[in-house]
Amino acid sequence: MQSNQPHFIEVGQLQVGLYVHLDLGWMDHPFTLSNFKLKDEEQILKIKKIGLKKLRYDPKRSDCEPLPVTPVTPASTATSAVKSDNSTAAKDEAPIIPSKAVRLVQLQKAIDENEKKFITASNITRQITRNIITEPKACIEQATLMINDMVDTALMEGDVAIHALNGNNSSDQNYQHPLNVTVLALMMAKSIEMSKEDVRLLGMAALFHDIGKAEIAEHILTKKEPRTKSEQLHYEQHCEIGARMAKEVGLPVRVGKIILQHHEHADGTGFPNRLNNERTDPLARLVALANGYDNLCNPNNYVLAKTPYEALAHMYAHQRTKFDESLLKHLIKSLGIYPPGSIVQLSTGVHAIVISANPNKPLRPYVMLHDPLADRKAPRILDLRQEPNINISACIHANQLPPDVRSYLNPRNKISYFMDTELLKNEDGLN
């Protein structure tokens, strides 16, 4: 979203006074913010420990120029040449590790790291949505830090994918509807022309969109059967209650407006005020779409849950009048043809779960294979871009899986999403 050409420097050029950007995923670094002005040598040392070789900096916001690049001395060059000559034979004899094996290790590490970040975000979400009334200041501060980092990740240069959690560390208990809606909304924002401030407001509104449910009877919120007319009317009050609570705890005025409108429909059939598309906030339309999708995939009654593939197809075929159609296309683009969390059968006959979309190749996502010979704690992951002879033949329900396959793949009852940059790294040259 920035029109200026980025400026990069080597880590050895860092000095106090430079304004730097750490283009890393959320919590991949020890700093509160992902971009800041260097204040002391301790910060520089921390950056060096991260392991970056280069990073981006902003000349306009810096107090000084980067240090000059340290030249390679003739002596060191000569030493390198000697080492190179002496190691020629060793290179010929060294075992060659297949590039796909290297990539598999990278993918598994990325998935494990992603799960750790997700669990932390899930715990924070649970705390702030539970305590927003009793500790509003602390909760808003904590939410702001988390949303700012998520926004920086969502808007970072290069591709960011939505990743479905299906590993060994997290569980259905870590599922948080507000976090899912936030991730989905921010991913859509990446492909829409929008100011960073608006994206931050979007993130805060998505995170707190359901705070009004605190005053709705629990048996109505968790009811698996259709609600009665009076129960539905009571349920619909959560939008107005949430807007009132947002004002009371000090959330921005526009956040309160989005909370009020997150169940309005483009055709004017939503609630609480039956507003059509022209009368709702554009950010509210985004939250409404992300909320609608997650409710289809993760309803109270699991029997009624749609697969991610079915949910997108249903929204496009039957709900285009209810949602902003252009935003719906952005959602499909963000999630891919086979959204993360989908259970698929490959052209080889093997079953798999889609764990992450490839933004530029919607038909060729990352999948986790059913392979009884592989340890479930380190399953086989395929990047289908690297497998031109393997395609997805069908999307299926979990209940269609043979028992042994279902036990191995262990599909979640609740599909949780998180933003992922690690899976998309280091992919060049691994064909």
Secondary structure, DSSP 8 states (H G I E B T S, - for coil): ---S--EEEEGGG--TT-EEE----TTSSSSSSSEEE--SHHHHHHHHHHT-SEEEE-GGG-SS---------HHHHHHHHHHHHHTHHHHHHS----HHHHHHHHHHHHHHHHHHHHHHHHHHHHHHHHHTTTSHHHHHHHHHHHHHHHHHHHTSSS--EEEE--SSS--GGG--HHHHHHHHHHHHHHTS---HHHHHHHHHHHHTTTGGGGGS-HHHHS--S---HHHHHHHHTHHHHHHHHHHHHT--HHHHHHHHHTT--TBS-SSSS--BGGGS-HHHHHHHHHHHHHHHHS-SSGGG---HHHHHHHHHHH-TTTS-HHHHHHHHHHH-SS-TT-EEEETTS-EEEEEE--TT-TTS-EEEE--TTS-TTS--EEEGGG-TT--EEEEE-GGGS-HHHHHHH---SS--EEEESGGGSS-TT--
